[in-house]
Amino acid sequence: MSLILVALVLIALVFIGAPLFTIIGTIALYGFYVEGVDTAAIMVELYRLASQPVLLAIPLFTVAGYFLAESKAPKRIIAFAQAVIGWMPGGLAIVVLGSCAVFTAFTGGSGVTIVALGGLVYPILIQEGYKEKFALGLVTTSGSLGLLFPPSLPIILYGTFAEVSIDNLFRAGIVPGTILVLVIAVYSIYHGRKAKVPRHVFEWKKLRTALKGIAWEIPLPFFIVGGIYGGYFTATEAAAVTAFYVFVVEVFIYKDLKLTTDVPRVMKESMVLVGAILMILGCAMGLSSYLIDQQVPQHLFEFISQVVTSKIVFLMLLNVFLLVIGMMMEIFSAIVVVPLIVPVAMQYGINPVHLGIIFLANLEIAYLMPPVGLNLFMASFRFNKPIGKIAIATLPFIFVLFIALILITYVPELSLWLVKN
């Protein structure tokens, strides 16, 4: 009876909008209390989280992303990308796609990308002759396509919970992330031809101007990927270098941000997000400790193995489960299911690095799916359009992304190739 009462109270807290970390923490505290285990076990998990070197990468990458978002970097990125590939059929759409993917990789959140870049690129798409439905769908979809590219914050979170090398995950995400971008790019080219969208003539002068404007920012992604992939530094070291480099470039070189006013404000805003992430992570790790103590993953595998004996079927059901989770939670909350699925997936012979890529790819797509996909609400707020209209606009993109998801799921070499080499 007491268990039912606690469940009802937690459900009520969800509906009245209580912070997720309080609900997760309450479940962990109650579980340990019922089992007669000292609730200090949760504090032990918090200490373990705080003692992990990779934890430093979270605030450093976050503040770097916020510096970029608050500067004029988005405009410079779009100008450069348009100068390079604006001549192609559907060239502007590919510019938007690539720019948003890069921006999401640095900011770690699709909502930031849609708000920061959406208002900039959406009017340009309409002005260039793209239909409103396609433009809405493209910007909404592009908002989460960078989660598989380093230095993606969700990759760091997954690696922390799954106890998998962050460096390996960064490498593993490059090929699958590129595939997700390419399938949307191909669809954009098809739409550009079909809609007869006018192309821009390639101009060397325009390219030189754009290149000069972005000269200090364009090396950043290559520096991070090359440094980590080449083994020159770890993810944490890359975060420190990135944060310092972006700070110097945006404040002292481009002078987009003022040292005395903008920098303190941006740092404060970014650390509020980091604080929220750490609260969720700490409580989630406490809950994970309780679930492992109660052997929940083992019991879950025993139950599933009685019903599902095929690895192919398990992967299909895993995708469905992750899509549902992604529709209901944002990435920082959804991470709580990682300790449950990792042991079960490993029993089916699924590499935890490959599982991480599957996990994030599903969340990217789930953000677009009605009725509660995060990107739908962000786009509806940003463009002042009904959620139903946004959802319909994203359907063709979801279908295309599903094709890529099947490849990523059932061809593990796409994720593990760079890890093994």
Legacy VTK file of the C-alpha trace (Angstrom):
# vtk DataFile Version 3.0
C-alpha trace
ASCII
DATASET POLYDATA
POINTS 421 float
0.000 0.000 0.000
2.825 2.406 0.894
4.507 1.679 -2.450
1.301 2.541 -4.327
0.958 5.747 -2.308
4.541 6.786 -3.114
3.941 6.053 -6.826
0.786 8.194 -6.820
2.614 11.059 -5.091
5.431 10.913 -7.662
2.954 10.910 -10.554
1.230 13.921 -9.022
4.593 15.698 -8.730
5.234 15.060 -12.423
1.922 16.602 -13.424
2.370 19.718 -11.285
5.761 20.323 -12.880
8.161 19.342 -10.100
11.841 19.337 -11.157
12.837 15.959 -12.516
15.882 15.614 -10.267
13.636 15.773 -7.172
11.538 12.888 -8.465
14.563 10.778 -9.409
16.199 11.513 -6.058
13.014 10.672 -4.158
12.777 7.274 -5.842
16.397 6.528 -4.943
15.988 7.685 -1.318
12.798 5.698 -0.835
14.284 2.582 -2.414
17.366 2.597 -0.182
15.210 3.376 2.862
12.909 0.420 2.225
15.896 -1.895 1.766
17.460 -0.699 5.014
20.502 0.750 3.245
21.996 3.984 4.563
20.917 6.794 2.242
24.508 8.044 2.361
24.957 5.633 -0.552
23.562 8.406 -2.766
26.151 10.843 -1.424
28.824 8.283 -2.299
27.578 8.375 -5.895
27.693 12.165 -5.897
31.286 12.039 -4.679
32.119 9.499 -7.390
30.584 11.810 -9.978
32.521 14.815 -8.656
35.811 12.888 -8.671
35.613 11.940 -12.357
38.087 13.988 -14.454
35.713 14.034 -17.424
33.210 16.033 -15.344
35.294 19.152 -15.996
34.470 18.897 -19.698
30.766 19.623 -19.082
31.019 23.242 -17.833
33.923 24.043 -20.156
32.214 22.875 -23.360
28.943 24.452 -22.194
30.430 27.910 -21.648
32.253 27.673 -24.997
28.946 26.892 -26.708
27.236 29.816 -24.993
30.023 32.192 -26.029
29.507 31.125 -29.650
25.716 31.410 -29.380
25.857 34.942 -27.955
28.410 36.193 -30.486
28.016 36.800 -34.215
29.501 33.384 -34.971
26.186 31.990 -36.345
26.057 34.718 -39.009
29.680 34.118 -39.985
29.136 30.354 -40.199
26.131 30.751 -42.496
27.883 33.321 -44.702
30.873 31.022 -45.158
28.796 27.905 -45.829
26.641 29.747 -48.355
29.735 31.024 -50.176
31.083 27.461 -50.415
28.018 25.453 -51.476
25.329 28.032 -52.254
25.709 27.223 -55.972
24.402 23.660 -55.541
20.738 22.670 -56.038
19.277 22.971 -52.570
22.518 24.665 -51.581
20.997 27.039 -49.021
19.174 24.142 -47.366
22.472 22.269 -47.037
24.036 25.440 -45.621
21.342 25.556 -42.928
21.735 21.843 -42.270
25.505 21.943 -41.887
25.539 25.172 -39.876
22.950 23.897 -37.411
24.741 20.556 -37.019
28.036 22.275 -36.177
26.308 24.693 -33.829
24.417 21.917 -32.004
27.653 19.972 -31.531
29.145 22.914 -29.639
26.073 24.053 -27.709
24.941 20.520 -26.811
21.240 21.296 -27.169
18.829 21.453 -30.076
16.731 24.123 -28.362
19.613 26.575 -28.341
20.236 25.967 -32.051
16.613 26.479 -33.060
16.343 29.683 -31.042
19.755 31.100 -32.024
19.945 30.080 -35.686
16.286 29.445 -36.506
15.256 33.071 -36.566
18.275 33.843 -38.734
17.930 31.168 -41.417
14.154 30.657 -41.663
13.417 34.046 -43.319
16.338 33.504 -45.702
14.931 30.116 -46.787
11.513 31.658 -47.490
13.100 34.597 -49.327
15.114 32.226 -51.543
11.968 30.425 -52.720
11.703 27.419 -50.391
8.189 26.454 -49.356
7.186 27.253 -45.796
6.523 23.589 -44.968
9.997 22.517 -46.089
11.690 25.435 -44.335
9.947 24.694 -41.033
10.743 21.002 -41.279
14.397 21.605 -42.167
15.130 24.050 -39.359
13.288 21.923 -36.798
15.139 18.792 -37.909
18.530 20.444 -38.149
18.291 21.563 -34.543
19.335 18.171 -33.170
21.540 16.724 -35.913
24.843 17.625 -34.276
24.492 15.494 -31.138
26.789 12.792 -32.533
29.666 15.136 -33.353
32.384 16.109 -30.875
32.367 17.943 -28.538
28.717 16.977 -28.004
27.726 17.189 -24.342
25.250 14.251 -24.581
28.128 12.006 -25.683
30.031 12.960 -22.530
26.982 12.225 -20.383
26.432 8.816 -21.957
30.091 7.911 -21.541
29.966 8.935 -17.868
26.958 6.749 -17.104
27.928 3.812 -19.294
31.564 3.996 -18.114
32.774 4.080 -21.717
35.739 6.047 -23.072
34.607 9.541 -24.109
37.378 9.689 -26.706
36.126 6.463 -28.323
32.571 7.795 -28.351
33.702 11.013 -30.033
35.374 8.946 -32.751
32.426 6.570 -33.073
29.930 9.372 -33.657
31.656 10.948 -36.655
30.579 8.476 -39.365
26.970 7.909 -38.146
26.543 11.648 -37.557
27.758 12.331 -41.093
25.290 9.759 -42.459
22.371 11.470 -40.708
23.416 14.811 -42.189
23.967 13.340 -45.668
20.525 11.722 -45.949
18.881 15.052 -45.135
21.251 16.797 -47.566
20.223 14.407 -50.368
16.555 15.063 -49.609
17.248 18.815 -49.628
18.902 18.571 -53.052
15.883 16.625 -54.342
13.507 19.248 -52.943
15.614 22.093 -54.361
15.447 20.605 -57.857
11.741 19.841 -57.575
10.848 23.318 -56.290
13.215 24.930 -58.834
14.833 27.050 -56.168
17.283 29.496 -57.793
20.996 28.890 -57.225
23.707 31.400 -56.420
26.642 31.833 -58.765
29.913 30.814 -57.147
32.127 33.851 -56.548
35.736 33.663 -55.388
35.514 37.178 -53.995
32.531 36.256 -51.848
34.314 33.127 -50.626
37.467 35.063 -49.715
35.431 37.612 -47.775
33.517 34.921 -45.886
36.704 32.961 -45.219
38.411 36.046 -43.874
35.456 36.694 -41.605
35.468 33.208 -40.093
39.216 32.620 -40.190
39.569 32.383 -36.407
36.558 30.067 -35.910
36.820 27.619 -38.786
39.827 25.718 -37.342
37.962 24.938 -34.109
36.050 21.740 -35.082
39.065 20.357 -36.977
41.293 21.162 -34.021
39.021 19.300 -31.581
38.336 16.275 -33.792
41.932 16.017 -34.983
43.353 16.438 -31.498
41.144 13.782 -29.916
41.283 11.370 -32.845
45.032 11.813 -33.161
45.523 11.141 -29.459
47.101 14.535 -28.765
44.740 15.327 -25.892
41.749 13.925 -23.995
38.170 15.201 -24.056
38.734 17.136 -20.826
41.879 18.792 -22.157
40.058 19.591 -25.403
37.285 21.250 -23.390
39.749 23.498 -21.558
41.510 24.531 -24.765
38.188 25.103 -26.559
36.749 27.290 -23.806
39.899 29.425 -23.622
40.223 29.707 -27.415
36.581 30.713 -27.935
36.813 33.235 -25.085
39.868 34.914 -26.611
38.472 34.894 -30.168
34.991 36.241 -29.371
36.067 38.799 -26.743
39.452 40.107 -27.899
39.669 39.357 -31.639
36.118 39.711 -32.989
35.025 41.790 -29.974
31.460 40.467 -30.239
31.260 40.166 -26.455
32.216 42.801 -23.924
34.515 41.615 -21.163
32.843 43.537 -18.346
29.163 43.013 -19.213
28.567 40.164 -21.677
31.119 37.673 -20.361
29.823 37.565 -16.759
26.231 37.307 -18.034
27.003 34.472 -20.449
29.020 32.598 -17.839
26.186 32.912 -15.335
23.580 31.647 -17.821
25.733 28.722 -18.898
26.509 27.681 -15.327
22.803 27.683 -14.439
22.387 25.023 -17.133
25.431 23.132 -15.853
24.029 23.203 -12.321
20.750 21.738 -13.535
22.613 19.017 -15.441
24.724 18.095 -12.408
21.663 17.920 -10.155
19.989 15.503 -12.559
23.180 13.483 -12.980
23.798 13.191 -9.245
20.266 12.012 -8.501
20.257 9.735 -11.545
23.490 8.075 -10.435
21.958 7.503 -7.006
18.942 5.863 -8.626
21.218 3.821 -10.877
23.103 2.595 -7.803
19.830 1.433 -6.263
18.712 -0.325 -9.459
22.043 -2.127 -9.757
21.954 -3.047 -6.052
18.544 -4.627 -6.628
19.863 -6.423 -9.749
17.176 -4.798 -11.884
19.220 -5.033 -15.134
19.746 -8.781 -14.572
16.043 -9.341 -13.888
15.164 -7.223 -16.898
17.435 -9.296 -19.131
15.976 -12.552 -17.781
12.496 -11.314 -18.616
13.386 -10.019 -22.071
15.437 -13.100 -22.991
12.379 -15.295 -22.426
10.494 -13.298 -25.042
13.259 -12.084 -27.375
16.035 -14.445 -28.433
17.132 -12.644 -31.592
19.605 -9.766 -31.485
17.881 -8.239 -34.528
14.498 -8.197 -32.794
16.045 -6.825 -29.596
17.607 -3.919 -31.510
14.262 -3.178 -33.133
12.505 -3.117 -29.743
15.352 -1.047 -28.297
14.847 1.587 -30.985
11.123 1.753 -30.235
11.826 2.069 -26.497
14.401 4.820 -26.993
12.137 6.753 -29.358
9.382 6.733 -26.737
11.826 7.832 -24.032
13.164 10.599 -26.270
9.653 11.880 -26.974
8.954 12.156 -23.236
12.294 13.482 -21.910
15.111 15.751 -22.980
18.610 14.272 -23.259
19.783 15.100 -19.742
16.802 13.312 -18.204
16.762 10.389 -20.636
20.304 9.502 -19.575
18.806 7.814 -16.491
17.867 4.740 -18.585
21.472 4.128 -19.684
22.480 1.937 -16.693
19.432 -0.231 -17.423
19.942 -0.792 -21.127
23.744 -1.158 -21.214
23.958 -4.471 -19.257
21.007 -5.924 -21.153
22.396 -4.893 -24.553
25.802 -6.360 -23.719
24.124 -9.706 -23.048
22.991 -9.620 -26.676
26.544 -8.906 -27.831
26.064 -5.200 -28.524
29.169 -3.080 -28.042
28.497 -0.284 -25.478
30.126 2.266 -27.805
27.802 1.235 -30.635
24.901 1.318 -28.164
25.756 4.919 -27.284
25.498 5.955 -30.929
22.161 4.131 -31.263
20.953 5.832 -28.078
21.788 9.349 -29.287
20.589 8.768 -32.863
17.192 7.713 -31.516
16.967 10.796 -29.321
17.788 13.031 -32.296
14.791 11.598 -34.156
12.499 11.429 -31.111
12.867 15.185 -30.623
10.944 15.580 -33.904
8.107 13.174 -33.192
4.646 14.212 -32.020
3.046 14.618 -29.627
5.784 15.755 -27.224
9.033 15.984 -29.217
11.194 18.768 -27.753
12.093 20.316 -31.133
8.413 20.664 -32.050
7.764 22.877 -29.042
10.945 24.901 -29.536
10.150 25.523 -33.217
6.527 26.344 -32.431
7.682 28.914 -29.870
10.400 30.377 -32.108
8.344 30.703 -35.311
4.928 31.258 -33.692
3.374 28.338 -35.570
0.959 25.647 -34.333
2.688 22.468 -33.140
0.512 20.430 -35.505
1.838 22.372 -38.479
5.445 21.882 -37.325
4.832 18.151 -36.798
3.440 17.685 -40.313
6.397 19.592 -41.774
8.902 17.264 -40.091
7.309 13.978 -41.257
9.326 13.635 -44.517
12.538 14.319 -42.603
11.652 11.728 -39.959
11.112 9.125 -42.677
14.521 9.870 -44.209
16.212 9.750 -40.803
14.616 6.373 -40.070
16.477 4.944 -43.063
19.757 6.205 -41.611
18.821 4.890 -38.147
18.355 1.378 -39.552
21.832 1.528 -41.106
23.406 2.800 -37.889
21.619 0.166 -35.807
22.306 -2.918 -37.892
25.742 -2.030 -39.280
27.872 -1.559 -36.139
31.036 -1.117 -38.233
29.805 2.376 -39.102
30.213 3.318 -35.432
33.205 1.166 -34.558
35.382 1.652 -37.639
37.230 4.746 -36.386
37.423 3.284 -32.869
39.213 0.155 -34.070
41.604 1.987 -36.417
LINES 1 422
421 0 1 2 3 4 5 6 7 8 9 10 11 12 13 14 15 16 17 18 19 20 21 22 23 24 25 26 27 28 29 30 31 32 33 34 35 36 37 38 39 40 41 42 43 44 45 46 47 48 49 50 51 52 53 54 55 56 57 58 59 60 61 62 63 64 65 66 67 68 69 70 71 72 73 74 75 76 77 78 79 80 81 82 83 84 85 86 87 88 89 90 91 92 93 94 95 96 97 98 99 100 101 102 103 104 105 106 107 108 109 110 111 112 113 114 115 116 117 118 119 120 121 122 123 124 125 126 127 128 129 130 131 132 133 134 135 136 137 138 139 140 141 142 143 144 145 146 147 148 149 150 151 152 153 154 155 156 157 158 159 160 161 162 163 164 165 166 167 168 169 170 171 172 173 174 175 176 177 178 179 180 181 182 183 184 185 186 187 188 189 190 191 192 193 194 195 196 197 198 199 200 201 202 203 204 205 206 207 208 209 210 211 212 213 214 215 216 217 218 219 220 221 222 223 224 225 226 227 228 229 230 231 232 233 234 235 236 237 238 239 240 241 242 243 244 245 246 247 248 249 250 251 252 253 254 255 256 257 258 259 260 261 262 263 264 265 266 267 268 269 270 271 272 273 274 275 276 277 278 279 280 281 282 283 284 285 286 287 288 289 290 291 292 293 294 295 296 297 298 299 300 301 302 303 304 305 306 307 308 309 310 311 312 313 314 315 316 317 318 319 320 321 322 323 324 325 326 327 328 329 330 331 332 333 334 335 336 337 338 339 340 341 342 343 344 345 346 347 348 349 350 351 352 353 354 355 356 357 358 359 360 361 362 363 364 365 366 367 368 369 370 371 372 373 374 375 376 377 378 379 380 381 382 383 384 385 386 387 388 389 390 391 392 393 394 395 396 397 398 399 400 401 402 403 404 405 406 407 408 409 410 411 412 413 414 415 416 417 418 419 420
